[in-house]
Amino acid sequence: MHVLQQILFIICTAFAIYIFYKKIAALRRNINLGRDEDISDNPGQRWKNMFLLALGQKKMFKKPIPALLHLAVYAGFIIINIEILEIFLDGITGQHRMFAPFLGNLYSFLIDFFEVLAAMVLLACLIFLIRRNILKVRRLNMKELNGWPRSDANIILITEIILMSLFLTMNSADHILQGRGIEHYTATQTFLISGNLSSMFSTMSTGTLIGIERGCWWLHILGIFAFLNYLPYSKHMHILLAFPNAYYGKLIPQGEIKNMPEIQKEVLYMMEPDKAPPATEQTEHHRFGAKDIPDLSWKNLLDAYSCTECGRCTDSCPANMTGKKLSPRKIMMDTRDRMETVGKNITLNKTFVDDGKTLLNDYITVEELRACTSCQACVEACPVSIDPLSIIMQLRRSLIMEDSNAPQEWNLMFGNIENNMAPWKFSPDDRDKWVEEMN
């Protein structure tokens, strides 16, 4: 019987890892659809940012209560899953609690620690469910979350509650079986939480308890495998991508926007024609700004997959606060949705076949883009260094420079800058007249 379980476990493990690998390869392919961007400067600061933002969750603590709850879930779920190593090795070797004889009293201490964390995860997930579905916190109930995004969040929370419950139930049944001296159940000290819960199972027969313990063991590990393969389809992919995204986050001052070398060269050649290269040596530039996924950089696309849809960016956005349609969170969700569509197109056709749609206009509207004030509030608010403004600015560049689509007020400003070198309709020669008026 044990050999059959070992074979079944190995098959399930191999299948789960294979499916996960295939999806991760597809995500990597999708991210690499973006333009190349060199982000290799200042590695020391980048490692520091990764540890502070992704591991230490520094920015989360601007909202202390949800930050503490999130820390409980994050730390609890990650640390508890260290036990998966033992479960994994038990499943392959057919043993049970194989680390217990080697660790002695330390083993019981570790399981006690894991159980306390499991209880914290249970409590925090229940509170998160209440905040989302009963208290209806504003940033967690905006219209862009209608449908799948809201269901996705609830599915993850419920799954974590189930997994932690299985863990505690498994240990409770295991504790009684140890006390009865049943073969295969290695004796340990009484566990802190499951030891007290075990009284609920004390009247059950040995066969029933073995069924409960084995059932919870299998459901727990299969649940972990299912969770692993659900991640790439969920906003919770940020559990893995938050680390590289924080590492590759922008280090330059937030208000500094990258110039386009092509535009700078055109202005230079206009002012100093002698510096322009011969026509035969000039390279063709295919697009100003961004209109679809391939026009964005790979970091923009990594940003989209790293978004946890927490809504801190939208909650901080002054345009959104005043009722305008702009939601930085929706910008990231739309970018991810379009990227997934393009990726499926490539998977189906081996190369991208024009589907008549683009990120600009079909996913993100002109009205949304024009509402942005470029204030950087969304960038500052993001816990893992996502930069919605970079995508907004590139799409706006395409609108203006490729489609000549700008409000009349903007066109007047552009004309003034071109003619007067300032946004106002005053001659440069008259710019200091106000000083004379002061006298």
BATOR-127856 format. One record per residue (C-alpha): x, y negated, z. Coordinates in Angstrom, 2 decimals. Layout:
N
{c1->X | c2->Y | c3->Z}
...
end
This chain:
439
{c1->0.00 | c2->0.00 | c3->0.00}
{c1->2.82 | c2->-2.41 | c3->0.89}
{c1->4.57 | c2->-1.67 | c3->-2.43}
{c1->1.36 | c2->-2.47 | c3->-4.33}
{c1->1.06 | c2->-5.78 | c3->-2.47}
{c1->4.69 | c2->-6.61 | c3->-3.25}
{c1->4.17 | c2->-5.97 | c3->-6.97}
{c1->0.97 | c2->-8.03 | c3->-6.99}
{c1->2.69 | c2->-10.87 | c3->-5.15}
{c1->5.62 | c2->-10.94 | c3->-7.58}
{c1->3.24 | c2->-11.00 | c3->-10.56}
{c1->1.23 | c2->-13.88 | c3->-9.06}
{c1->4.42 | c2->-15.82 | c3->-8.25}
{c1->5.88 | c2->-15.38 | c3->-11.73}
{c1->2.59 | c2->-16.39 | c3->-13.38}
{c1->2.24 | c2->-19.52 | c3->-11.20}
{c1->5.82 | c2->-20.64 | c3->-11.87}
{c1->5.46 | c2->-20.04 | c3->-15.63}
{c1->2.24 | c2->-22.07 | c3->-15.90}
{c1->3.74 | c2->-24.88 | c3->-13.80}
{c1->6.90 | c2->-24.95 | c3->-15.94}
{c1->4.89 | c2->-25.22 | c3->-19.17}
{c1->2.86 | c2->-28.17 | c3->-17.90}
{c1->5.93 | c2->-29.96 | c3->-16.49}
{c1->7.64 | c2->-29.52 | c3->-19.87}
{c1->4.60 | c2->-31.15 | c3->-21.52}
{c1->4.69 | c2->-34.06 | c3->-19.04}
{c1->8.40 | c2->-34.55 | c3->-19.69}
{c1->7.72 | c2->-34.53 | c3->-23.44}
{c1->5.00 | c2->-37.15 | c3->-22.98}
{c1->7.25 | c2->-39.44 | c3->-20.90}
{c1->9.98 | c2->-39.15 | c3->-23.54}
{c1->7.55 | c2->-40.46 | c3->-26.17}
{c1->8.46 | c2->-43.90 | c3->-24.84}
{c1->11.30 | c2->-46.10 | c3->-26.02}
{c1->14.73 | c2->-45.51 | c3->-24.56}
{c1->15.66 | c2->-47.80 | c3->-21.69}
{c1->18.99 | c2->-47.79 | c3->-19.87}
{c1->18.39 | c2->-47.81 | c3->-16.10}
{c1->21.72 | c2->-46.63 | c3->-14.75}
{c1->22.96 | c2->-49.74 | c3->-12.93}
{c1->23.60 | c2->-50.05 | c3->-9.19}
{c1->23.09 | c2->-46.38 | c3->-8.17}
{c1->23.77 | c2->-47.13 | c3->-4.48}
{c1->20.83 | c2->-49.54 | c3->-4.24}
{c1->18.65 | c2->-47.15 | c3->-6.20}
{c1->19.33 | c2->-44.25 | c3->-3.84}
{c1->18.56 | c2->-46.57 | c3->-0.92}
{c1->15.25 | c2->-47.59 | c3->-2.52}
{c1->14.33 | c2->-43.97 | c3->-3.12}
{c1->14.86 | c2->-43.01 | c3->0.52}
{c1->13.12 | c2->-46.11 | c3->1.89}
{c1->10.14 | c2->-46.22 | c3->-0.48}
{c1->9.48 | c2->-42.60 | c3->-1.52}
{c1->10.71 | c2->-40.71 | c3->1.55}
{c1->10.30 | c2->-43.41 | c3->4.21}
{c1->7.13 | c2->-44.91 | c3->2.69}
{c1->8.30 | c2->-48.38 | c3->3.69}
{c1->5.71 | c2->-50.35 | c3->1.70}
{c1->2.83 | c2->-48.20 | c3->2.93}
{c1->3.12 | c2->-49.77 | c3->6.37}
{c1->1.77 | c2->-53.10 | c3->5.16}
{c1->-1.54 | c2->-51.38 | c3->6.01}
{c1->-0.60 | c2->-49.60 | c3->9.27}
{c1->-3.66 | c2->-47.40 | c3->9.91}
{c1->-3.89 | c2->-45.74 | c3->6.47}
{c1->-0.08 | c2->-45.61 | c3->6.42}
{c1->0.03 | c2->-43.55 | c3->9.64}
{c1->-2.69 | c2->-41.24 | c3->8.36}
{c1->-0.89 | c2->-40.82 | c3->5.05}
{c1->2.38 | c2->-40.16 | c3->6.85}
{c1->0.68 | c2->-37.41 | c3->8.87}
{c1->-0.64 | c2->-35.75 | c3->5.70}
{c1->2.59 | c2->-36.26 | c3->3.77}
{c1->4.98 | c2->-35.11 | c3->6.50}
{c1->2.66 | c2->-32.36 | c3->7.69}
{c1->2.00 | c2->-30.85 | c3->4.30}
{c1->5.64 | c2->-31.04 | c3->3.16}
{c1->7.16 | c2->-29.72 | c3->6.40}
{c1->4.56 | c2->-27.00 | c3->6.92}
{c1->5.32 | c2->-25.73 | c3->3.45}
{c1->8.84 | c2->-24.93 | c3->4.60}
{c1->7.12 | c2->-21.85 | c3->5.99}
{c1->6.33 | c2->-20.90 | c3->2.40}
{c1->9.96 | c2->-19.77 | c3->2.17}
{c1->9.26 | c2->-17.12 | c3->4.80}
{c1->5.91 | c2->-16.19 | c3->3.22}
{c1->7.61 | c2->-15.96 | c3->-0.17}
{c1->10.35 | c2->-13.67 | c3->1.13}
{c1->7.84 | c2->-11.62 | c3->3.15}
{c1->5.77 | c2->-11.13 | c3->0.00}
{c1->8.74 | c2->-9.94 | c3->-2.05}
{c1->10.32 | c2->-7.70 | c3->0.62}
{c1->7.10 | c2->-6.40 | c3->2.20}
{c1->8.16 | c2->-7.56 | c3->5.67}
{c1->6.25 | c2->-9.74 | c3->8.13}
{c1->7.71 | c2->-12.81 | c3->9.86}
{c1->11.18 | c2->-11.77 | c3->8.76}
{c1->12.82 | c2->-14.85 | c3->10.36}
{c1->11.42 | c2->-14.18 | c3->13.86}
{c1->14.06 | c2->-11.62 | c3->14.99}
{c1->16.89 | c2->-13.92 | c3->13.88}
{c1->15.60 | c2->-17.21 | c3->15.30}
{c1->14.21 | c2->-15.93 | c3->18.63}
{c1->12.64 | c2->-18.71 | c3->20.73}
{c1->13.43 | c2->-21.28 | c3->18.02}
{c1->11.01 | c2->-19.45 | c3->15.71}
{c1->8.10 | c2->-19.96 | c3->18.11}
{c1->9.07 | c2->-23.62 | c3->18.55}
{c1->9.05 | c2->-24.13 | c3->14.77}
{c1->5.65 | c2->-22.47 | c3->14.35}
{c1->4.29 | c2->-24.60 | c3->17.24}
{c1->5.61 | c2->-27.70 | c3->15.44}
{c1->4.05 | c2->-26.58 | c3->12.18}
{c1->0.71 | c2->-25.98 | c3->13.88}
{c1->0.67 | c2->-29.45 | c3->15.45}
{c1->1.37 | c2->-30.91 | c3->12.02}
{c1->-1.40 | c2->-28.75 | c3->10.53}
{c1->-3.86 | c2->-30.15 | c3->13.07}
{c1->-2.72 | c2->-33.68 | c3->12.21}
{c1->-3.23 | c2->-32.99 | c3->8.49}
{c1->-6.72 | c2->-31.64 | c3->9.20}
{c1->-7.68 | c2->-34.73 | c3->11.20}
{c1->-6.15 | c2->-37.20 | c3->8.72}
{c1->-7.85 | c2->-35.55 | c3->5.73}
{c1->-11.21 | c2->-35.68 | c3->7.49}
{c1->-10.71 | c2->-39.40 | c3->8.19}
{c1->-9.72 | c2->-40.00 | c3->4.55}
{c1->-12.88 | c2->-38.22 | c3->3.39}
{c1->-14.97 | c2->-40.42 | c3->5.69}
{c1->-13.20 | c2->-43.59 | c3->4.46}
{c1->-13.84 | c2->-42.65 | c3->0.83}
{c1->-17.35 | c2->-41.23 | c3->0.98}
{c1->-19.09 | c2->-42.71 | c3->4.05}
{c1->-17.38 | c2->-46.00 | c3->4.93}
{c1->-16.71 | c2->-46.56 | c3->1.20}
{c1->-13.59 | c2->-48.70 | c3->1.52}
{c1->-13.68 | c2->-51.20 | c3->-1.37}
{c1->-10.40 | c2->-50.32 | c3->-3.08}
{c1->-11.31 | c2->-46.62 | c3->-2.98}
{c1->-14.73 | c2->-47.12 | c3->-4.59}
{c1->-14.16 | c2->-49.40 | c3->-7.59}
{c1->-15.79 | c2->-48.52 | c3->-10.89}
{c1->-12.61 | c2->-47.21 | c3->-12.57}
{c1->-12.71 | c2->-44.35 | c3->-10.02}
{c1->-16.17 | c2->-43.19 | c3->-11.05}
{c1->-16.31 | c2->-39.58 | c3->-12.23}
{c1->-13.20 | c2->-37.41 | c3->-12.24}
{c1->-10.82 | c2->-39.74 | c3->-10.31}
{c1->-13.12 | c2->-39.79 | c3->-7.28}
{c1->-13.71 | c2->-36.02 | c3->-7.48}
{c1->-9.96 | c2->-35.44 | c3->-7.85}
{c1->-9.24 | c2->-37.27 | c3->-4.58}
{c1->-11.92 | c2->-35.32 | c3->-2.72}
{c1->-10.77 | c2->-31.98 | c3->-4.16}
{c1->-7.24 | c2->-32.55 | c3->-2.93}
{c1->-8.38 | c2->-33.55 | c3->0.57}
{c1->-10.72 | c2->-30.57 | c3->0.87}
{c1->-8.00 | c2->-28.23 | c3->-0.45}
{c1->-5.56 | c2->-29.44 | c3->2.19}
{c1->-8.17 | c2->-28.92 | c3->4.92}
{c1->-8.79 | c2->-25.36 | c3->3.68}
{c1->-5.07 | c2->-24.54 | c3->3.47}
{c1->-4.38 | c2->-25.81 | c3->6.99}
{c1->-7.43 | c2->-23.92 | c3->8.33}
{c1->-6.20 | c2->-20.72 | c3->6.69}
{c1->-2.76 | c2->-21.23 | c3->8.27}
{c1->-4.19 | c2->-21.60 | c3->11.78}
{c1->-6.69 | c2->-18.75 | c3->11.35}
{c1->-3.98 | c2->-16.43 | c3->10.03}
{c1->-1.80 | c2->-17.15 | c3->13.07}
{c1->-4.73 | c2->-16.65 | c3->15.47}
{c1->-5.52 | c2->-13.17 | c3->14.12}
{c1->-1.80 | c2->-12.39 | c3->13.96}
{c1->-1.41 | c2->-13.30 | c3->17.65}
{c1->-4.02 | c2->-10.76 | c3->18.77}
{c1->-2.58 | c2->-8.04 | c3->16.51}
{c1->0.85 | c2->-8.67 | c3->18.07}
{c1->-0.68 | c2->-8.26 | c3->21.54}
{c1->-2.21 | c2->-4.95 | c3->20.53}
{c1->1.19 | c2->-3.71 | c3->19.34}
{c1->0.01 | c2->-3.03 | c3->15.80}
{c1->2.79 | c2->-1.85 | c3->13.51}
{c1->4.09 | c2->-4.43 | c3->11.02}
{c1->3.15 | c2->-7.41 | c3->13.25}
{c1->6.40 | c2->-8.70 | c3->14.75}
{c1->6.02 | c2->-9.81 | c3->18.38}
{c1->6.60 | c2->-13.52 | c3->19.06}
{c1->5.75 | c2->-15.92 | c3->21.86}
{c1->2.25 | c2->-17.40 | c3->22.07}
{c1->1.76 | c2->-20.15 | c3->19.51}
{c1->0.59 | c2->-23.53 | c3->20.78}
{c1->-2.69 | c2->-23.99 | c3->18.87}
{c1->-3.49 | c2->-20.62 | c3->17.31}
{c1->-2.77 | c2->-18.92 | c3->20.63}
{c1->-5.64 | c2->-20.86 | c3->22.19}
{c1->-7.90 | c2->-20.33 | c3->19.18}
{c1->-7.27 | c2->-16.58 | c3->19.19}
{c1->-9.87 | c2->-16.05 | c3->21.94}
{c1->-12.54 | c2->-16.47 | c3->19.24}
{c1->-11.25 | c2->-13.29 | c3->17.58}
{c1->-10.48 | c2->-11.21 | c3->20.68}
{c1->-13.63 | c2->-9.04 | c3->20.49}
{c1->-13.09 | c2->-8.05 | c3->16.85}
{c1->-11.82 | c2->-4.63 | c3->15.85}
{c1->-8.25 | c2->-4.12 | c3->14.74}
{c1->-9.34 | c2->-3.35 | c3->11.17}
{c1->-11.35 | c2->-6.58 | c3->10.97}
{c1->-8.46 | c2->-8.62 | c3->12.35}
{c1->-6.02 | c2->-7.11 | c3->9.83}
{c1->-8.53 | c2->-7.98 | c3->7.09}
{c1->-8.78 | c2->-11.57 | c3->8.34}
{c1->-5.01 | c2->-11.96 | c3->8.73}
{c1->-4.20 | c2->-10.45 | c3->5.33}
{c1->-7.06 | c2->-12.33 | c3->3.67}
{c1->-5.87 | c2->-15.66 | c3->5.08}
{c1->-2.27 | c2->-14.84 | c3->4.14}
{c1->-3.20 | c2->-14.14 | c3->0.51}
{c1->-5.61 | c2->-17.06 | c3->0.24}
{c1->-2.99 | c2->-19.38 | c3->1.75}
{c1->-0.22 | c2->-18.46 | c3->-0.67}
{c1->-2.56 | c2->-18.27 | c3->-3.68}
{c1->-3.94 | c2->-21.66 | c3->-2.62}
{c1->-0.40 | c2->-23.04 | c3->-2.62}
{c1->0.17 | c2->-21.66 | c3->-6.12}
{c1->-3.15 | c2->-23.13 | c3->-7.29}
{c1->-2.28 | c2->-26.48 | c3->-5.69}
{c1->1.11 | c2->-26.42 | c3->-7.42}
{c1->-0.52 | c2->-25.98 | c3->-10.83}
{c1->-3.28 | c2->-28.47 | c3->-10.09}
{c1->-0.76 | c2->-31.25 | c3->-9.36}
{c1->0.18 | c2->-31.99 | c3->-13.00}
{c1->-3.50 | c2->-32.54 | c3->-13.83}
{c1->-4.06 | c2->-34.77 | c3->-10.82}
{c1->-3.07 | c2->-38.20 | c3->-9.56}
{c1->-1.25 | c2->-36.28 | c3->-6.82}
{c1->1.59 | c2->-35.63 | c3->-9.24}
{c1->3.04 | c2->-38.66 | c3->-7.45}
{c1->4.10 | c2->-36.24 | c3->-4.69}
{c1->6.93 | c2->-35.23 | c3->-7.04}
{c1->7.33 | c2->-38.29 | c3->-9.30}
{c1->7.41 | c2->-40.92 | c3->-6.54}
{c1->11.08 | c2->-40.09 | c3->-5.95}
{c1->12.45 | c2->-40.68 | c3->-9.48}
{c1->10.07 | c2->-43.60 | c3->-9.95}
{c1->11.35 | c2->-45.34 | c3->-6.82}
{c1->14.92 | c2->-44.63 | c3->-7.90}
{c1->14.39 | c2->-46.21 | c3->-11.33}
{c1->12.39 | c2->-49.15 | c3->-9.94}
{c1->13.19 | c2->-52.68 | c3->-11.06}
{c1->16.05 | c2->-54.35 | c3->-9.16}
{c1->16.01 | c2->-57.74 | c3->-10.86}
{c1->13.94 | c2->-60.55 | c3->-9.28}
{c1->10.26 | c2->-59.82 | c3->-9.79}
{c1->9.54 | c2->-63.07 | c3->-11.62}
{c1->12.20 | c2->-62.39 | c3->-14.25}
{c1->10.68 | c2->-61.17 | c3->-17.50}
{c1->12.85 | c2->-59.53 | c3->-20.14}
{c1->13.35 | c2->-61.57 | c3->-23.30}
{c1->13.18 | c2->-59.91 | c3->-26.69}
{c1->16.61 | c2->-60.10 | c3->-28.37}
{c1->14.93 | c2->-60.14 | c3->-31.80}
{c1->13.05 | c2->-63.33 | c3->-30.92}
{c1->16.12 | c2->-64.95 | c3->-29.38}
{c1->18.09 | c2->-64.19 | c3->-32.55}
{c1->15.35 | c2->-65.64 | c3->-34.77}
{c1->15.40 | c2->-68.89 | c3->-32.78}
{c1->19.20 | c2->-68.97 | c3->-32.91}
{c1->19.22 | c2->-68.41 | c3->-36.68}
{c1->16.62 | c2->-71.14 | c3->-37.13}
{c1->18.70 | c2->-73.62 | c3->-35.11}
{c1->22.06 | c2->-72.46 | c3->-36.50}
{c1->21.49 | c2->-70.86 | c3->-39.94}
{c1->25.22 | c2->-70.28 | c3->-40.46}
{c1->25.14 | c2->-67.60 | c3->-37.75}
{c1->22.47 | c2->-65.54 | c3->-39.52}
{c1->23.81 | c2->-62.28 | c3->-41.01}
{c1->23.33 | c2->-61.55 | c3->-44.73}
{c1->19.90 | c2->-60.21 | c3->-45.61}
{c1->21.40 | c2->-56.82 | c3->-46.45}
{c1->22.71 | c2->-56.44 | c3->-42.88}
{c1->19.55 | c2->-57.50 | c3->-41.05}
{c1->17.72 | c2->-54.66 | c3->-39.35}
{c1->13.97 | c2->-54.40 | c3->-39.58}
{c1->12.05 | c2->-54.73 | c3->-36.35}
{c1->8.92 | c2->-52.61 | c3->-36.41}
{c1->6.89 | c2->-54.14 | c3->-33.61}
{c1->6.87 | c2->-57.11 | c3->-31.25}
{c1->5.50 | c2->-56.08 | c3->-27.87}
{c1->3.55 | c2->-52.84 | c3->-27.48}
{c1->0.35 | c2->-51.57 | c3->-29.06}
{c1->0.45 | c2->-47.87 | c3->-28.26}
{c1->2.34 | c2->-45.30 | c3->-26.19}
{c1->5.54 | c2->-45.06 | c3->-28.33}
{c1->6.02 | c2->-48.84 | c3->-28.05}
{c1->6.33 | c2->-48.70 | c3->-24.25}
{c1->9.50 | c2->-47.55 | c3->-22.50}
{c1->9.87 | c2->-44.16 | c3->-20.84}
{c1->9.89 | c2->-45.97 | c3->-17.46}
{c1->6.45 | c2->-47.47 | c3->-18.23}
{c1->5.17 | c2->-43.96 | c3->-18.95}
{c1->6.80 | c2->-42.55 | c3->-15.81}
{c1->5.02 | c2->-45.34 | c3->-13.91}
{c1->1.68 | c2->-44.16 | c3->-15.30}
{c1->2.22 | c2->-40.57 | c3->-14.17}
{c1->3.48 | c2->-41.74 | c3->-10.75}
{c1->0.36 | c2->-43.77 | c3->-9.98}
{c1->-1.56 | c2->-42.39 | c3->-6.99}
{c1->-4.60 | c2->-44.60 | c3->-7.67}
{c1->-4.39 | c2->-45.97 | c3->-4.13}
{c1->-5.65 | c2->-49.34 | c3->-5.38}
{c1->-3.26 | c2->-51.52 | c3->-3.41}
{c1->-2.30 | c2->-53.28 | c3->-6.65}
{c1->-5.91 | c2->-54.05 | c3->-7.56}
{c1->-6.72 | c2->-55.00 | c3->-3.97}
{c1->-3.94 | c2->-57.61 | c3->-4.14}
{c1->-4.79 | c2->-58.91 | c3->-7.62}
{c1->-6.18 | c2->-62.50 | c3->-7.50}
{c1->-7.85 | c2->-62.06 | c3->-10.90}
{c1->-9.72 | c2->-58.99 | c3->-9.64}
{c1->-10.67 | c2->-60.81 | c3->-6.41}
{c1->-12.39 | c2->-63.54 | c3->-8.44}
{c1->-14.51 | c2->-61.03 | c3->-10.36}
{c1->-12.49 | c2->-60.76 | c3->-13.57}
{c1->-12.25 | c2->-57.41 | c3->-15.31}
{c1->-8.54 | c2->-56.94 | c3->-14.73}
{c1->-7.55 | c2->-54.03 | c3->-12.48}
{c1->-3.83 | c2->-53.15 | c3->-12.46}
{c1->-4.77 | c2->-49.65 | c3->-11.28}
{c1->-6.99 | c2->-49.21 | c3->-14.35}
{c1->-4.10 | c2->-50.37 | c3->-16.57}
{c1->-2.00 | c2->-47.49 | c3->-15.24}
{c1->-4.87 | c2->-44.98 | c3->-15.44}
{c1->-5.64 | c2->-46.01 | c3->-19.04}
{c1->-1.97 | c2->-45.70 | c3->-19.99}
{c1->-1.85 | c2->-42.20 | c3->-18.49}
{c1->-5.10 | c2->-41.19 | c3->-20.23}
{c1->-3.83 | c2->-42.41 | c3->-23.59}
{c1->-0.51 | c2->-40.65 | c3->-23.05}
{c1->-2.33 | c2->-37.39 | c3->-22.31}
{c1->-4.43 | c2->-37.80 | c3->-25.48}
{c1->-1.33 | c2->-38.44 | c3->-27.59}
{c1->0.40 | c2->-35.44 | c3->-26.00}
{c1->-2.52 | c2->-33.12 | c3->-26.75}
{c1->-2.55 | c2->-34.43 | c3->-30.32}
{c1->1.12 | c2->-33.52 | c3->-30.70}
{c1->0.62 | c2->-30.10 | c3->-29.09}
{c1->-2.24 | c2->-29.35 | c3->-31.49}
{c1->-0.67 | c2->-30.70 | c3->-34.69}
{c1->3.08 | c2->-30.24 | c3->-33.91}
{c1->3.46 | c2->-33.97 | c3->-34.63}
{c1->1.30 | c2->-37.00 | c3->-33.89}
{c1->-1.59 | c2->-37.39 | c3->-36.34}
{c1->-3.16 | c2->-40.86 | c3->-36.37}
{c1->-6.45 | c2->-40.69 | c3->-34.48}
{c1->-7.47 | c2->-44.26 | c3->-35.26}
{c1->-7.02 | c2->-45.39 | c3->-31.66}
{c1->-4.41 | c2->-47.36 | c3->-29.74}
{c1->-3.78 | c2->-48.16 | c3->-26.09}
{c1->-4.42 | c2->-51.83 | c3->-26.90}
{c1->-8.09 | c2->-52.51 | c3->-27.67}
{c1->-9.38 | c2->-48.92 | c3->-27.40}
{c1->-8.27 | c2->-48.34 | c3->-23.79}
{c1->-7.20 | c2->-51.74 | c3->-22.47}
{c1->-9.21 | c2->-54.75 | c3->-23.63}
{c1->-8.14 | c2->-58.26 | c3->-24.57}
{c1->-10.27 | c2->-59.64 | c3->-21.74}
{c1->-8.36 | c2->-57.62 | c3->-19.16}
{c1->-4.98 | c2->-58.75 | c3->-20.49}
{c1->-5.90 | c2->-62.43 | c3->-20.61}
{c1->-7.11 | c2->-62.35 | c3->-17.01}
{c1->-3.59 | c2->-61.60 | c3->-15.72}
{c1->-1.80 | c2->-64.58 | c3->-14.16}
{c1->1.60 | c2->-62.80 | c3->-14.07}
{c1->1.75 | c2->-63.45 | c3->-10.32}
{c1->3.51 | c2->-60.12 | c3->-9.56}
{c1->1.14 | c2->-59.29 | c3->-6.68}
{c1->0.49 | c2->-55.81 | c3->-8.12}
{c1->4.22 | c2->-55.07 | c3->-8.42}
{c1->4.87 | c2->-56.21 | c3->-4.86}
{c1->1.98 | c2->-54.14 | c3->-3.49}
{c1->2.87 | c2->-50.80 | c3->-5.10}
{c1->4.39 | c2->-48.33 | c3->-2.60}
{c1->6.53 | c2->-46.55 | c3->-5.24}
{c1->7.79 | c2->-49.39 | c3->-7.49}
{c1->5.23 | c2->-49.09 | c3->-10.28}
{c1->5.20 | c2->-52.17 | c3->-12.55}
{c1->1.77 | c2->-52.72 | c3->-14.17}
{c1->2.81 | c2->-56.22 | c3->-15.21}
{c1->5.48 | c2->-54.86 | c3->-17.57}
{c1->2.81 | c2->-53.01 | c3->-19.57}
{c1->0.46 | c2->-56.02 | c3->-19.48}
{c1->3.16 | c2->-58.36 | c3->-20.78}
{c1->4.16 | c2->-56.03 | c3->-23.61}
{c1->0.53 | c2->-55.60 | c3->-24.72}
{c1->0.01 | c2->-59.38 | c3->-24.59}
{c1->3.12 | c2->-59.90 | c3->-26.70}
{c1->1.64 | c2->-57.60 | c3->-29.33}
{c1->-1.67 | c2->-59.47 | c3->-29.22}
{c1->-0.02 | c2->-62.83 | c3->-29.78}
{c1->2.96 | c2->-62.02 | c3->-32.00}
{c1->1.51 | c2->-59.17 | c3->-34.06}
{c1->-2.20 | c2->-59.99 | c3->-34.16}
{c1->-2.07 | c2->-63.80 | c3->-33.69}
{c1->-4.77 | c2->-63.25 | c3->-31.11}
{c1->-4.59 | c2->-65.99 | c3->-28.47}
{c1->-7.11 | c2->-68.44 | c3->-26.99}
{c1->-7.13 | c2->-71.94 | c3->-28.49}
{c1->-5.72 | c2->-73.34 | c3->-25.24}
{c1->-2.71 | c2->-71.03 | c3->-25.52}
{c1->-2.17 | c2->-71.94 | c3->-29.16}
{c1->-2.10 | c2->-75.64 | c3->-28.23}
{c1->0.49 | c2->-74.89 | c3->-25.55}
{c1->2.58 | c2->-72.83 | c3->-28.00}
{c1->2.48 | c2->-75.71 | c3->-30.50}
{c1->3.55 | c2->-78.19 | c3->-27.85}
{c1->6.45 | c2->-75.99 | c3->-26.76}
{c1->7.55 | c2->-75.58 | c3->-30.37}
{c1->7.32 | c2->-79.31 | c3->-31.20}
{c1->7.95 | c2->-81.02 | c3->-27.86}
{c1->9.91 | c2->-78.35 | c3->-25.95}
{c1->7.33 | c2->-78.57 | c3->-23.14}
{c1->3.74 | c2->-77.35 | c3->-22.66}
{c1->2.37 | c2->-80.91 | c3->-22.72}
{c1->1.64 | c2->-83.09 | c3->-25.72}
{c1->4.27 | c2->-85.71 | c3->-24.97}
{c1->7.26 | c2->-86.62 | c3->-27.05}
{c1->10.59 | c2->-85.71 | c3->-25.37}
{c1->11.53 | c2->-89.39 | c3->-25.75}
{c1->8.58 | c2->-90.42 | c3->-23.59}
{c1->9.14 | c2->-87.86 | c3->-20.89}
{c1->10.79 | c2->-90.26 | c3->-18.46}
{c1->8.28 | c2->-93.11 | c3->-18.95}
{c1->6.69 | c2->-92.33 | c3->-15.60}
{c1->9.86 | c2->-93.59 | c3->-13.90}
{c1->9.41 | c2->-97.02 | c3->-15.52}
{c1->5.78 | c2->-97.04 | c3->-14.40}
{c1->6.93 | c2->-96.41 | c3->-10.83}
{c1->8.99 | c2->-99.60 | c3->-10.96}
end
